[in-house]
Amino acid sequence: MHFGNPARTRCPCCGYGFELDDAPRKGTEPISCEAWFWEWADRGHPWHERDRRPASWADTTPLTAAGRAGW
């Protein structure tokens, strides 16, 4: 609760869930948002909720926002 109540929802873009993936249920390993992001990038940036993908979105958009456009 350091940053307030977690939303417990998934990002429509990458699918990461704060308080879902970084603090999962007993028996599963947590994964940081950064680690999730790079695994998602390695998979080719598949849009988690395809119907919410903006028409102007490009595969390099998240990398550019993260300052890693040449990655």
Secondary structure, 3 states (H helix, E strand, C coil): CCCCCCCCCECCCCCCECCCCCCCCCCCCCCCHHHHHHHHHHCCCCCCCHHHCCCCCCCCHHHHHCCCCCC
